Every structure is written in structure tokens, then in C-alpha cells.
Amino acid sequence: NYTYVRGRIKNNGDKIVQYFKIKALYLDNVGNVLDSDIDNSLDDLYPGMSKEFQIMHKYSSDYKRVSLMIEEVRIK
């Protein structure tokens, strides 16, 4: 009944990331956005560190692709 998008984000910079938001866009065959969902974290992400994320979203047979983007980042 659900789809899961799992990934990992890595801090390649030299400053601490104190917040990030990942957005998943659920697309049809021709690229129209049918729905979206987010995951975020308030855990400090130090330079060189990575953190896994997971977005759980209600399944639809209309979803053919998922596009991910980093929507927001706050630096400490």
C-alpha cells in the first residue's frame, strides 16, 4: 500500500548542516507531477558525514517515476 524512497545525503562542504529537507516528486509517464512528499532532519550533519533518509508515500499505479531534490538547507 506504500512506496518507499530511500537514499543518503552527504555533507561535502566544510560547515555543519543543521537542517535539510528532501522533496520527492511522483511523476506520470510524461513527467507531470502527480503528488509530492518530504523528509527532513534537524540532526547536525558535520563535514564528511552522511545520513540516510526515507520517504514513505501512499502507493498509486499512476506513479511511474520519482524525482528527488534537496529543497532546503540550513548551515550552522
All heavy atoms as a GROMACS GRO file, in nm:
protein
  630
    1ASN      N    1   0.080  -0.121   0.000
    1ASN     CA    2   0.000   0.000   0.000
    1ASN      C    3   0.084   0.128   0.000
    1ASN      O    4   0.030   0.235  -0.013
    1ASN     CB    5  -0.094   0.002   0.119
    1ASN     CG    6  -0.200  -0.104   0.110
    1ASN    OD1    7  -0.235  -0.149   0.002
    1ASN    ND2    8  -0.253  -0.145   0.223
    2TYR      N    9   0.215   0.112   0.020
    2TYR     CA   10   0.304   0.229   0.025
    2TYR      C   11   0.426   0.207  -0.063
    2TYR      O   12   0.467   0.094  -0.086
    2TYR     CB   13   0.350   0.258   0.169
    2TYR     CG   14   0.239   0.311   0.255
    2TYR    CD1   15   0.157   0.225   0.327
    2TYR    CD2   16   0.214   0.447   0.262
    2TYR    CE1   17   0.054   0.274   0.405
    2TYR    CE2   18   0.111   0.497   0.339
    2TYR     CZ   19   0.031   0.410   0.410
    2TYR     OH   20  -0.070   0.460   0.486
    3THR      N   21   0.482   0.318  -0.110
    3THR     CA   22   0.611   0.314  -0.178
    3THR      C   23   0.713   0.375  -0.083
    3THR      O   24   0.679   0.458   0.001
    3THR     CB   25   0.610   0.395  -0.309
    3THR    OG1   26   0.579   0.532  -0.280
    3THR    CG2   27   0.507   0.342  -0.406
    4TYR      N   28   0.837   0.333  -0.097
    4TYR     CA   29   0.944   0.383  -0.012
    4TYR      C   30   1.056   0.435  -0.101
    4TYR      O   31   1.101   0.366  -0.192
    4TYR     CB   32   1.000   0.272   0.078
    4TYR     CG   33   0.899   0.223   0.178
    4TYR    CD1   34   0.810   0.122   0.145
    4TYR    CD2   35   0.893   0.279   0.304
    4TYR    CE1   36   0.716   0.077   0.237
    4TYR    CE2   37   0.800   0.235   0.396
    4TYR     CZ   38   0.711   0.134   0.362
    4TYR     OH   39   0.619   0.090   0.453
    5VAL      N   40   1.096   0.557  -0.075
    5VAL     CA   41   1.212   0.616  -0.142
    5VAL      C   42   1.318   0.628  -0.035
    5VAL      O   43   1.299   0.696   0.066
    5VAL     CB   44   1.179   0.755  -0.202
    5VAL    CG1   45   1.302   0.816  -0.262
    5VAL    CG2   46   1.066   0.746  -0.301
    6ARG      N   47   1.428   0.557  -0.056
    6ARG     CA   48   1.536   0.559   0.041
    6ARG      C   49   1.662   0.613  -0.025
    6ARG      O   50   1.689   0.586  -0.141
    6ARG     CB   51   1.564   0.418   0.093
    6ARG     CG   52   1.450   0.363   0.173
    6ARG     CD   53   1.482   0.223   0.225
    6ARG     NE   54   1.372   0.174   0.305
    6ARG     CZ   55   1.288   0.078   0.265
    6ARG    NH1   56   1.303   0.022   0.148
    6ARG    NH2   57   1.191   0.039   0.344
    7GLY      N   58   1.737   0.690   0.051
    7GLY     CA   59   1.861   0.745  -0.002
    7GLY      C   60   1.951   0.791   0.109
    7GLY      O   61   1.925   0.768   0.227
    8ARG      N   62   2.057   0.858   0.069
    8ARG     CA   63   2.156   0.907   0.164
    8ARG      C   64   2.201   1.045   0.116
    8ARG      O   65   2.227   1.064  -0.002
    8ARG     CB   66   2.273   0.811   0.170
    8ARG     CG   67   2.382   0.849   0.266
    8ARG     CD   68   2.499   0.753   0.258
    8ARG     NE   69   2.457   0.615   0.266
    8ARG     CZ   70   2.465   0.539   0.377
    8ARG    NH1   71   2.514   0.591   0.486
    8ARG    NH2   72   2.426   0.415   0.375
    9ILE      N   73   2.213   1.136   0.210
    9ILE     CA   74   2.263   1.270   0.179
    9ILE      C   75   2.397   1.285   0.250
    9ILE      O   76   2.415   1.237   0.362
    9ILE     CB   77   2.161   1.379   0.221
    9ILE    CG1   78   2.207   1.515   0.174
    9ILE    CG2   79   2.134   1.377   0.369
    9ILE    CD1   80   2.100   1.622   0.185
   10LYS      N   81   2.493   1.349   0.182
   10LYS     CA   82   2.627   1.366   0.238
   10LYS      C   83   2.664   1.513   0.240
   10LYS      O   84   2.639   1.586   0.144
   10LYS     CB   85   2.731   1.289   0.156
   10LYS     CG   86   2.869   1.298   0.214
   10LYS     CD   87   2.968   1.210   0.142
   10LYS     CE   88   3.104   1.220   0.207
   10LYS     NZ   89   3.202   1.136   0.142
   11ASN      N   90   2.724   1.556   0.349
   11ASN     CA   91   2.773   1.693   0.362
   11ASN      C   92   2.914   1.698   0.302
   11ASN      O   93   3.010   1.655   0.364
   11ASN     CB   94   2.774   1.736   0.509
   11ASN     CG   95   2.822   1.877   0.527
   11ASN    OD1   96   2.865   1.943   0.432
   11ASN    ND2   97   2.814   1.927   0.649
   12ASN      N   98   2.925   1.750   0.181
   12ASN     CA   99   3.054   1.763   0.114
   12ASN      C  100   3.121   1.897   0.142
   12ASN      O  101   3.228   1.924   0.090
   12ASN     CB  102   3.038   1.748  -0.038
   12ASN     CG  103   3.006   1.605  -0.076
   12ASN    OD1  104   3.052   1.512  -0.012
   12ASN    ND2  105   2.927   1.588  -0.179
   13GLY      N  106   3.055   1.980   0.221
   13GLY     CA  107   3.108   2.113   0.250
   13GLY      C  108   3.199   2.114   0.371
   13GLY      O  109   3.237   2.010   0.425
   14ASP      N  110   3.233   2.235   0.415
   14ASP     CA  111   3.320   2.250   0.531
   14ASP      C  112   3.249   2.312   0.651
   14ASP      O  113   3.311   2.349   0.749
   14ASP     CB  114   3.445   2.331   0.494
   14ASP     CG  115   3.412   2.469   0.441
   14ASP    OD1  116   3.293   2.501   0.426
   14ASP    OD2  117   3.506   2.546   0.414
   15LYS      N  118   3.116   2.324   0.643
   15LYS     CA  119   3.035   2.378   0.753
   15LYS      C  120   2.932   2.274   0.796
   15LYS      O  121   2.900   2.181   0.722
   15LYS     CB  122   2.964   2.506   0.708
   15LYS     CG  123   3.061   2.616   0.674
   15LYS     CD  124   2.993   2.744   0.645
   15LYS     CE  125   3.102   2.848   0.629
   15LYS     NZ  126   3.084   2.942   0.530
   16ILE      N  127   2.879   2.291   0.917
   16ILE     CA  128   2.780   2.198   0.971
   16ILE      C  129   2.642   2.231   0.913
   16ILE      O  130   2.599   2.346   0.916
   16ILE     CB  131   2.776   2.206   1.124
   16ILE    CG1  132   2.911   2.168   1.182
   16ILE    CG2  133   2.665   2.117   1.180
   16ILE    CD1  134   2.924   2.197   1.330
   17VAL      N  135   2.575   2.130   0.859
   17VAL     CA  136   2.437   2.144   0.814
   17VAL      C  137   2.349   2.112   0.933
   17VAL      O  138   2.356   2.002   0.989
   17VAL     CB  139   2.406   2.049   0.695
   17VAL    CG1  140   2.258   2.054   0.660
   17VAL    CG2  141   2.492   2.084   0.575
   18GLN      N  142   2.265   2.208   0.976
   18GLN     CA  143   2.181   2.184   1.093
   18GLN      C  144   2.039   2.143   1.054
   18GLN      O  145   1.964   2.095   1.139
   18GLN     CB  146   2.179   2.304   1.186
   18GLN     CG  147   2.099   2.423   1.135
   18GLN     CD  148   2.102   2.538   1.234
   18GLN    OE1  149   2.208   2.595   1.259
   18GLN    NE2  150   1.990   2.570   1.291
   19TYR      N  151   2.003   2.157   0.928
   19TYR     CA  152   1.869   2.118   0.882
   19TYR      C  153   1.873   2.095   0.732
   19TYR      O  154   1.941   2.168   0.660
   19TYR     CB  155   1.768   2.229   0.914
   19TYR     CG  156   1.630   2.204   0.857
   19TYR    CD1  157   1.541   2.119   0.921
   19TYR    CD2  158   1.590   2.265   0.739
   19TYR    CE1  159   1.415   2.095   0.868
   19TYR    CE2  160   1.464   2.242   0.686
   19TYR     CZ  161   1.377   2.158   0.751
   19TYR     OH  162   1.253   2.134   0.699
   20PHE      N  163   1.801   1.994   0.687
   20PHE     CA  164   1.781   1.976   0.544
   20PHE      C  165   1.643   1.918   0.518
   20PHE      O  166   1.586   1.852   0.604
   20PHE     CB  167   1.890   1.889   0.480
   20PHE     CG  168   1.890   1.745   0.522
   20PHE    CD1  169   1.808   1.653   0.459
   20PHE    CD2  170   1.972   1.701   0.623
   20PHE    CE1  171   1.808   1.520   0.498
   20PHE    CE2  172   1.975   1.569   0.662
   20PHE     CZ  173   1.891   1.478   0.599
   21LYS      N  174   1.591   1.947   0.400
   21LYS     CA  175   1.462   1.895   0.358
   21LYS      C  176   1.477   1.837   0.218
   21LYS      O  177   1.527   1.903   0.127
   21LYS     CB  178   1.355   2.004   0.358
   21LYS     CG  179   1.219   1.952   0.314
   21LYS     CD  180   1.101   2.045   0.345
   21LYS     CE  181   1.110   2.182   0.294
   21LYS     NZ  182   0.985   2.259   0.306
   22ILE      N  183   1.437   1.710   0.202
   22ILE     CA  184   1.438   1.639   0.074
   22ILE      C  185   1.294   1.631   0.025
   22ILE      O  186   1.204   1.597   0.101
   22ILE     CB  187   1.491   1.495   0.091
   22ILE    CG1  188   1.627   1.493   0.158
   22ILE    CG2  189   1.490   1.421  -0.042
   22ILE    CD1  190   1.740   1.533   0.072
   23LYS      N  191   1.273   1.662  -0.102
   23LYS     CA  192   1.139   1.655  -0.161
   23LYS      C  193   1.137   1.549  -0.271
   23LYS      O  194   1.227   1.545  -0.355
   23LYS     CB  195   1.099   1.789  -0.220
   23LYS     CG  196   0.955   1.795  -0.268
   23LYS     CD  197   0.916   1.936  -0.305
   23LYS     CE  198   0.768   1.948  -0.327
   23LYS     NZ  199   0.728   2.087  -0.350
   24ALA      N  200   1.036   1.464  -0.268
   24ALA     CA  201   1.015   1.363  -0.372
   24ALA      C  202   0.894   1.405  -0.455
   24ALA      O  203   0.789   1.439  -0.401
   24ALA     CB  204   0.989   1.226  -0.309
   25LEU      N  205   0.912   1.407  -0.587
   25LEU     CA  206   0.803   1.435  -0.679
   25LEU      C  207   0.765   1.305  -0.748
   25LEU      O  208   0.851   1.237  -0.804
   25LEU     CB  209   0.846   1.538  -0.784
   25LEU     CG  210   0.895   1.672  -0.732
   25LEU    CD1  211   0.947   1.758  -0.847
   25LEU    CD2  212   0.784   1.744  -0.656
   26TYR      N  213   0.639   1.269  -0.743
   26TYR     CA  214   0.588   1.147  -0.805
   26TYR      C  215   0.529   1.183  -0.940
   26TYR      O  216   0.436   1.265  -0.949
   26TYR     CB  217   0.484   1.081  -0.713
   26TYR     CG  218   0.547   1.038  -0.583
   26TYR    CD1  219   0.556   1.127  -0.475
   26TYR    CD2  220   0.600   0.912  -0.569
   26TYR    CE1  221   0.616   1.088  -0.357
   26TYR    CE2  222   0.661   0.872  -0.450
   26TYR     CZ  223   0.668   0.962  -0.345
   26TYR     OH  224   0.730   0.924  -0.228
   27LEU      N  225   0.584   1.124  -1.047
   27LEU     CA  226   0.554   1.165  -1.184
   27LEU      C  227   0.482   1.056  -1.262
   27LEU      O  228   0.499   0.937  -1.234
   27LEU     CB  229   0.685   1.198  -1.256
   27LEU     CG  230   0.782   1.290  -1.184
   27LEU    CD1  231   0.917   1.291  -1.253
   27LEU    CD2  232   0.725   1.429  -1.175
   28ASP      N  233   0.405   1.099  -1.363
   28ASP     CA  234   0.342   1.003  -1.455
   28ASP      C  235   0.438   0.975  -1.572
   28ASP      O  236   0.554   1.016  -1.569
   28ASP     CB  237   0.206   1.052  -1.502
   28ASP     CG  238   0.212   1.180  -1.586
   28ASP    OD1  239   0.323   1.221  -1.627
   28ASP    OD2  240   0.105   1.238  -1.612
   29ASN      N  241   0.388   0.908  -1.674
   29ASN     CA  242   0.471   0.868  -1.789
   29ASN      C  243   0.534   0.984  -1.865
   29ASN      O  244   0.641   0.971  -1.922
   29ASN     CB  245   0.388   0.787  -1.889
   29ASN     CG  246   0.376   0.643  -1.847
   29ASN    OD1  247   0.458   0.593  -1.772
   29ASN    ND2  248   0.273   0.576  -1.894
   30VAL      N  249   0.464   1.098  -1.868
   30VAL     CA  250   0.515   1.211  -1.947
   30VAL      C  251   0.581   1.320  -1.861
   30VAL      O  252   0.616   1.425  -1.911
   30VAL     CB  253   0.403   1.272  -2.036
   30VAL    CG1  254   0.360   1.176  -2.142
   30VAL    CG2  255   0.285   1.317  -1.951
   31GLY      N  256   0.596   1.294  -1.732
   31GLY     CA  257   0.667   1.388  -1.647
   31GLY      C  258   0.581   1.485  -1.569
   31GLY      O  259   0.634   1.574  -1.503
   32ASN      N  260   0.448   1.469  -1.575
   32ASN     CA  261   0.361   1.554  -1.494
   32ASN      C  262   0.371   1.514  -1.348
   32ASN      O  263   0.371   1.396  -1.314
   32ASN     CB  264   0.215   1.540  -1.539
   32ASN     CG  265   0.194   1.589  -1.679
   32ASN    OD1  266   0.238   1.696  -1.717
   32ASN    ND2  267   0.126   1.509  -1.760
   33VAL      N  268   0.379   1.614  -1.260
   33VAL     CA  269   0.386   1.588  -1.117
   33VAL      C  270   0.246   1.556  -1.067
   33VAL      O  271   0.153   1.636  -1.080
   33VAL     CB  272   0.444   1.708  -1.041
   33VAL    CG1  273   0.442   1.683  -0.890
   33VAL    CG2  274   0.584   1.740  -1.088
   34LEU      N  275   0.230   1.436  -1.011
   34LEU     CA  276   0.100   1.392  -0.959
   34LEU      C  277   0.088   1.417  -0.810
   34LEU      O  278  -0.022   1.438  -0.759
   34LEU     CB  279   0.079   1.244  -0.989
   34LEU     CG  280   0.085   1.205  -1.136
   34LEU    CD1  281   0.072   1.054  -1.151
   34LEU    CD2  282  -0.022   1.277  -1.216
   35ASP      N  283   0.200   1.413  -0.739
   35ASP     CA  284   0.198   1.431  -0.594
   35ASP      C  285   0.341   1.457  -0.548
   35ASP      O  286   0.435   1.442  -0.624
   35ASP     CB  287   0.141   1.307  -0.525
   35ASP     CG  288   0.078   1.337  -0.389
   35ASP    OD1  289   0.093   1.451  -0.340
   35ASP    OD2  290   0.014   1.248  -0.332
   36SER      N  291   0.355   1.494  -0.423
   36SER     CA  292   0.488   1.515  -0.366
   36SER      C  293   0.486   1.480  -0.218
   36SER      O  294   0.379   1.471  -0.156
   36SER     CB  295   0.534   1.659  -0.387
   36SER     OG  296   0.452   1.748  -0.316
   37ASP      N  297   0.602   1.463  -0.162
   37ASP     CA  298   0.617   1.432  -0.020
   37ASP      C  299   0.757   1.478   0.022
   37ASP      O  300   0.842   1.503  -0.063
   37ASP     CB  301   0.600   1.282   0.004
   37ASP     CG  302   0.547   1.251   0.144
   37ASP    OD1  303   0.557   1.338   0.233
   37ASP    OD2  304   0.496   1.139   0.164
   38ILE      N  305   0.778   1.490   0.153
   38ILE     CA  306   0.908   1.538   0.201
   38ILE      C  307   0.960   1.451   0.316
   38ILE      O  308   0.885   1.378   0.379
   38ILE     CB  309   0.903   1.684   0.249
   38ILE    CG1  310   0.810   1.698   0.370
   38ILE    CG2  311   0.864   1.778   0.140
   38ILE    CD1  312   0.836   1.820   0.454
   39ASP      N  313   1.088   1.463   0.340
   39ASP     CA  314   1.152   1.414   0.462
   39ASP      C  315   1.249   1.522   0.504
   39ASP      O  316   1.304   1.594   0.420
   39ASP     CB  317   1.227   1.282   0.437
   39ASP     CG  318   1.279   1.221   0.566
   39ASP    OD1  319   1.213   1.237   0.671
   39ASP    OD2  320   1.386   1.159   0.564
   40ASN      N  321   1.267   1.539   0.634
   40ASN     CA  322   1.362   1.640   0.681
   40ASN      C  323   1.433   1.591   0.805
   40ASN      O  324   1.395   1.490   0.864
   40ASN     CB  325   1.292   1.774   0.704
   40ASN     CG  326   1.177   1.763   0.801
   40ASN    OD1  327   1.165   1.668   0.875
   40ASN    ND2  328   1.091   1.862   0.802
   41SER      N  329   1.537   1.662   0.844
   41SER     CA  330   1.615   1.624   0.960
   41SER      C  331   1.668   1.749   1.029
   41SER      O  332   1.715   1.841   0.964
   41SER     CB  333   1.732   1.535   0.919
   41SER     OG  334   1.812   1.506   1.032
   42LEU      N  335   1.661   1.747   1.161
   42LEU     CA  336   1.719   1.854   1.243
   42LEU      C  337   1.851   1.810   1.307
   42LEU      O  338   1.908   1.883   1.386
   42LEU     CB  339   1.620   1.895   1.352
   42LEU     CG  340   1.496   1.969   1.303
   42LEU    CD1  341   1.394   1.984   1.415
   42LEU    CD2  342   1.534   2.105   1.247
   43ASP      N  343   1.898   1.690   1.275
   43ASP     CA  344   2.025   1.642   1.328
   43ASP      C  345   2.141   1.712   1.258
   43ASP      O  346   2.140   1.727   1.137
   43ASP     CB  347   2.041   1.491   1.307
   43ASP     CG  348   1.938   1.410   1.384
   43ASP    OD1  349   1.887   1.460   1.486
   43ASP    OD2  350   1.907   1.297   1.340
   44ASP      N  351   2.241   1.754   1.336
   44ASP     CA  352   2.360   1.816   1.277
   44ASP      C  353   2.431   1.716   1.186
   44ASP      O  354   2.449   1.600   1.222
   44ASP     CB  355   2.456   1.864   1.386
   44ASP     CG  356   2.410   1.991   1.455
   44ASP    OD1  357   2.311   2.052   1.407
   44ASP    OD2  358   2.471   2.029   1.556
   45LEU      N  359   2.468   1.764   1.070
   45LEU     CA  360   2.540   1.683   0.972
   45LEU      C  361   2.677   1.750   0.952
   45LEU      O  362   2.688   1.853   0.886
   45LEU     CB  363   2.460   1.678   0.842
   45LEU     CG  364   2.500   1.576   0.738
   45LEU    CD1  365   2.492   1.434   0.794
   45LEU    CD2  366   2.410   1.588   0.616
   46TYR      N  367   2.779   1.692   1.014
   46TYR     CA  368   2.912   1.751   1.010
   46TYR      C  369   2.980   1.724   0.875
   46TYR      O  370   2.941   1.631   0.803
   46TYR     CB  371   2.997   1.694   1.124
   46TYR     CG  372   2.952   1.744   1.260
   46TYR    CD1  373   2.852   1.677   1.328
   46TYR    CD2  374   3.007   1.858   1.316
   46TYR    CE1  375   2.808   1.723   1.451
   46TYR    CE2  376   2.965   1.905   1.438
   46TYR     CZ  377   2.864   1.837   1.506
   46TYR     OH  378   2.821   1.885   1.628
   47PRO      N  379   3.080   1.805   0.839
   47PRO     CA  380   3.150   1.783   0.713
   47PRO      C  381   3.199   1.639   0.700
   47PRO      O  382   3.254   1.582   0.794
   47PRO     CB  383   3.268   1.881   0.721
   47PRO     CG  384   3.217   1.993   0.808
   47PRO     CD  385   3.131   1.923   0.911
   48GLY      N  386   3.172   1.580   0.584
   48GLY     CA  387   3.211   1.442   0.557
   48GLY      C  388   3.110   1.338   0.602
   48GLY      O  389   3.118   1.223   0.562
   49MET      N  390   3.015   1.377   0.687
   49MET     CA  391   2.914   1.282   0.735
   49MET      C  392   2.804   1.263   0.632
   49MET      O  393   2.777   1.351   0.551
   49MET     CB  394   2.848   1.333   0.864
   49MET     CG  395   2.927   1.316   0.989
   49MET     SD  396   2.838   1.376   1.136
   49MET     CE  397   2.698   1.266   1.141
   50SER      N  398   2.739   1.149   0.639
   50SER     CA  399   2.621   1.125   0.557
   50SER      C  400   2.509   1.074   0.647
   50SER      O  401   2.533   1.026   0.758
   50SER     CB  402   2.651   1.026   0.446
   50SER     OG  403   2.693   0.903   0.497
   51LYS      N  404   2.387   1.089   0.599
   51LYS     CA  405   2.268   1.048   0.675
   51LYS      C  406   2.168   0.987   0.577
   51LYS      O  407   2.147   1.040   0.469
   51LYS     CB  408   2.207   1.169   0.744
   51LYS     CG  409   2.082   1.137   0.824
   51LYS     CD  410   2.041   1.255   0.907
   51LYS     CE  411   1.912   1.232   0.984
   51LYS     NZ  412   1.910   1.120   1.072
   52GLU      N  413   2.112   0.876   0.619
   52GLU     CA  414   2.009   0.812   0.537
   52GLU      C  415   1.875   0.882   0.558
   52GLU      O  416   1.849   0.938   0.664
   52GLU     CB  417   1.997   0.664   0.575
   52GLU     CG  418   2.120   0.585   0.537
   52GLU     CD  419   2.107   0.437   0.569
   52GLU    OE1  420   2.004   0.396   0.626
   52GLU    OE2  421   2.200   0.364   0.536
   53PHE      N  422   1.792   0.877   0.454
   53PHE     CA  423   1.656   0.928   0.466
   53PHE      C  424   1.561   0.828   0.401
   53PHE      O  425   1.602   0.742   0.322
   53PHE     CB  426   1.641   1.067   0.402
   53PHE     CG  427   1.662   1.069   0.254
   53PHE    CD1  428   1.557   1.045   0.166
   53PHE    CD2  429   1.788   1.096   0.201
   53PHE    CE1  430   1.577   1.048   0.029
   53PHE    CE2  431   1.809   1.098   0.064
   53PHE     CZ  432   1.702   1.074  -0.022
   54GLN      N  433   1.434   0.838   0.439
   54GLN     CA  434   1.331   0.752   0.382
   54GLN      C  435   1.202   0.830   0.372
   54GLN      O  436   1.162   0.897   0.468
   54GLN     CB  437   1.309   0.629   0.470
   54GLN     CG  438   1.194   0.542   0.422
   54GLN     CD  439   1.179   0.418   0.507
   54GLN    OE1  440   1.260   0.328   0.496
   54GLN    NE2  441   1.077   0.414   0.590
   55ILE      N  442   1.137   0.822   0.258
   55ILE     CA  443   1.006   0.885   0.237
   55ILE      C  444   0.907   0.773   0.209
   55ILE      O  445   0.923   0.698   0.113
   55ILE     CB  446   1.009   0.986   0.122
   55ILE    CG1  447   1.110   1.097   0.150
   55ILE    CG2  448   0.870   1.043   0.096
   55ILE    CD1  449   1.133   1.192   0.035
   56MET      N  450   0.807   0.760   0.294
   56MET     CA  451   0.701   0.660   0.277
   56MET      C  452   0.578   0.734   0.223
   56MET      O  453   0.536   0.834   0.281
   56MET     CB  454   0.670   0.595   0.411
   56MET     CG  455   0.567   0.485   0.403
   56MET     SD  456   0.544   0.404   0.564
   56MET     CE  457   0.406   0.499   0.625
   57HIS      N  458   0.525   0.685   0.112
   57HIS     CA  459   0.414   0.755   0.046
   57HIS      C  460   0.311   0.654  -0.002
   57HIS      O  461   0.346   0.544  -0.045
   57HIS     CB  462   0.468   0.836  -0.073
   57HIS     CG  463   0.372   0.933  -0.129
   57HIS    ND1  464   0.346   1.053  -0.070
   57HIS    CD2  465   0.294   0.928  -0.239
   57HIS    CE1  466   0.257   1.119  -0.143
   57HIS    NE2  467   0.224   1.044  -0.246
   58LYS      N  468   0.186   0.690   0.005
   58LYS     CA  469   0.078   0.602  -0.039
   58LYS      C  470   0.099   0.562  -0.185
   58LYS      O  471   0.126   0.646  -0.270
   58LYS     CB  472  -0.056   0.674  -0.022
   58LYS     CG  473  -0.178   0.590  -0.046
   58LYS     CD  474  -0.205   0.502   0.072
   58LYS     CE  475  -0.340   0.434   0.052
   58LYS     NZ  476  -0.352   0.313   0.128
   59TYR      N  477   0.087   0.435  -0.214
   59TYR     CA  478   0.109   0.381  -0.349
   59TYR      C  479  -0.002   0.423  -0.445
   59TYR      O  480  -0.119   0.430  -0.409
   59TYR     CB  481   0.115   0.228  -0.343
   59TYR     CG  482   0.119   0.165  -0.480
   59TYR    CD1  483   0.238   0.160  -0.552
   59TYR    CD2  484   0.004   0.114  -0.538
   59TYR    CE1  485   0.242   0.103  -0.678
   59TYR    CE2  486   0.008   0.057  -0.665
   59TYR     CZ  487   0.126   0.053  -0.734
   59TYR     OH  488   0.130  -0.002  -0.859
   60SER      N  489   0.037   0.450  -0.569
   60SER     CA  490  -0.056   0.472  -0.679
   60SER      C  491   0.005   0.412  -0.804
   60SER      O  492   0.123   0.435  -0.833
   60SER     CB  493  -0.083   0.621  -0.702
   60SER     OG  494  -0.157   0.640  -0.821
   61SER      N  495  -0.074   0.337  -0.879
   61SER     CA  496  -0.024   0.279  -1.004
   61SER      C  497   0.001   0.386  -1.110
   61SER      O  498   0.065   0.360  -1.211
   61SER     CB  499  -0.123   0.175  -1.057
   61SER     OG  500  -0.248   0.235  -1.085
   62ASP      N  501  -0.047   0.509  -1.087
   62ASP     CA  502  -0.023   0.620  -1.179
   62ASP      C  503   0.121   0.672  -1.169
   62ASP      O  504   0.170   0.736  -1.261
   62ASP     CB  505  -0.119   0.736  -1.152
   62ASP     CG  506  -0.263   0.700  -1.182
   62ASP    OD1  507  -0.287   0.612  -1.267
   62ASP    OD2  508  -0.352   0.759  -1.119
   63TYR      N  509   0.189   0.646  -1.056
   63TYR     CA  510   0.326   0.691  -1.038
   63TYR      C  511   0.419   0.603  -1.121
   63TYR      O  512   0.425   0.482  -1.101
   63TYR     CB  513   0.369   0.685  -0.893
   63TYR     CG  514   0.285   0.765  -0.796
   63TYR    CD1  515   0.281   0.732  -0.662
   63TYR    CD2  516   0.208   0.872  -0.838
   63TYR    CE1  517   0.205   0.804  -0.572
   63TYR    CE2  518   0.131   0.944  -0.748
   63TYR     CZ  519   0.130   0.910  -0.616
   63TYR     OH  520   0.055   0.981  -0.527
   64LYS      N  521   0.492   0.663  -1.212
   64LYS     CA  522   0.585   0.588  -1.297
   64LYS      C  523   0.731   0.619  -1.265
   64LYS      O  524   0.818   0.538  -1.288
   64LYS     CB  525   0.558   0.618  -1.445
   64LYS     CG  526   0.416   0.586  -1.488
   64LYS     CD  527   0.380   0.441  -1.460
   64LYS     CE  528   0.237   0.414  -1.504
   64LYS     NZ  529   0.184   0.291  -1.452
   65ARG      N  530   0.757   0.739  -1.212
   65ARG     CA  531   0.893   0.780  -1.177
   65ARG      C  532   0.889   0.867  -1.052
   65ARG      O  533   0.785   0.925  -1.020
   65ARG     CB  534   0.956   0.862  -1.290
   65ARG     CG  535   0.978   0.786  -1.417
   65ARG     CD  536   1.044   0.871  -1.520
   65ARG     NE  537   0.980   1.004  -1.524
   65ARG     CZ  538   1.015   1.100  -1.606
   65ARG    NH1  539   1.114   1.084  -1.690
   65ARG    NH2  540   0.952   1.216  -1.606
   66VAL      N  541   1.004   0.878  -0.988
   66VAL     CA  542   1.019   0.967  -0.874
   66VAL      C  543   1.141   1.054  -0.899
   66VAL      O  544   1.245   1.006  -0.943
   66VAL     CB  545   1.038   0.888  -0.743
   66VAL    CG1  546   1.063   0.983  -0.627
   66VAL    CG2  547   0.919   0.801  -0.714
   67SER      N  548   1.126   1.182  -0.873
   67SER     CA  549   1.238   1.276  -0.884
   67SER      C  550   1.265   1.333  -0.745
   67SER      O  551   1.171   1.372  -0.674
   67SER     CB  552   1.200   1.388  -0.981
   67SER     OG  553   1.303   1.483  -0.989
   68LEU      N  554   1.392   1.337  -0.705
   68LEU     CA  555   1.429   1.389  -0.574
   68LEU      C  556   1.504   1.520  -0.586
   68LEU      O  557   1.579   1.541  -0.681
   68LEU     CB  558   1.520   1.290  -0.500
   68LEU     CG  559   1.458   1.158  -0.462
   68LEU    CD1  560   1.564   1.066  -0.404
   68LEU    CD2  561   1.346   1.178  -0.363
   69MET      N  562   1.483   1.607  -0.488
   69MET     CA  563   1.558   1.732  -0.483
   69MET      C  564   1.582   1.772  -0.339
   69MET      O  565   1.504   1.736  -0.250
   69MET     CB  566   1.483   1.843  -0.556
   69MET     CG  567   1.351   1.882  -0.492
   69MET     SD  568   1.263   2.012  -0.580
   69MET     CE  569   1.209   1.924  -0.722
   70ILE      N  570   1.692   1.840  -0.316
   70ILE     CA  571   1.717   1.900  -0.186
   70ILE      C  572   1.650   2.036  -0.190
   70ILE      O  573   1.690   2.124  -0.266
   70ILE     CB  574   1.867   1.913  -0.157
   70ILE    CG1  575   1.932   1.775  -0.160
   70ILE    CG2  576   1.890   1.982  -0.023
   70ILE    CD1  577   2.082   1.777  -0.154
   71GLU      N  578   1.546   2.050  -0.110
   71GLU     CA  579   1.464   2.171  -0.119
   71GLU      C  580   1.512   2.282  -0.027
   71GLU      O  581   1.498   2.400  -0.057
   71GLU     CB  582   1.318   2.138  -0.090
   71GLU     CG  583   1.225   2.253  -0.120
   71GLU     CD  584   1.080   2.213  -0.114
   71GLU    OE1  585   1.030   2.189  -0.004
   71GLU    OE2  586   1.019   2.206  -0.221
   72GLU      N  587   1.570   2.246   0.087
   72GLU     CA  588   1.612   2.347   0.182
   72GLU      C  589   1.731   2.295   0.262
   72GLU      O  590   1.736   2.178   0.299
   72GLU     CB  591   1.495   2.380   0.278
   72GLU     CG  592   1.521   2.493   0.372
   72GLU     CD  593   1.397   2.526   0.457
   72GLU    OE1  594   1.287   2.482   0.426
   72GLU    OE2  595   1.416   2.596   0.556
   73VAL      N  596   1.826   2.384   0.291
   73VAL     CA  597   1.943   2.351   0.374
   73VAL      C  598   1.971   2.471   0.463
   73VAL      O  599   1.969   2.585   0.418
   73VAL     CB  600   2.068   2.323   0.286
   73VAL    CG1  601   2.190   2.303   0.373
   73VAL    CG2  602   2.046   2.203   0.198
   74ARG      N  603   1.995   2.444   0.591
   74ARG     CA  604   2.037   2.550   0.684
   74ARG      C  605   2.175   2.514   0.737
   74ARG      O  606   2.199   2.404   0.784
   74ARG     CB  607   1.940   2.562   0.802
   74ARG     CG  608   1.807   2.620   0.762
   74ARG     CD  609   1.721   2.652   0.881
   74ARG     NE  610   1.582   2.649   0.836
   74ARG     CZ  611   1.484   2.593   0.902
   74ARG    NH1  612   1.506   2.534   1.017
   74ARG    NH2  613   1.362   2.594   0.854
   75ILE      N  614   2.263   2.612   0.732
   75ILE     CA  615   2.403   2.596   0.774
   75ILE      C  616   2.418   2.657   0.913
   75ILE      O  617   2.363   2.764   0.941
   75ILE     CB  618   2.498   2.666   0.675
   75ILE    CG1  619   2.480   2.613   0.533
   75ILE    CG2  620   2.643   2.653   0.721
   75ILE    CD1  621   2.511   2.468   0.513
   76LYS      N  622   2.497   2.593   0.996
   76LYS     CA  623   2.526   2.642   1.132
   76LYS      C  624   2.642   2.737   1.128
   76LYS      O  625   2.735   2.722   1.054
   76LYS     CB  626   2.560   2.523   1.220
   76LYS     CG  627   2.528   2.543   1.365
   76LYS     CD  628   2.550   2.412   1.437
   76LYS     CE  629   2.453   2.402   1.551
   76LYS     NZ  630   2.474   2.285   1.631
   0.00000   0.00000   0.00000
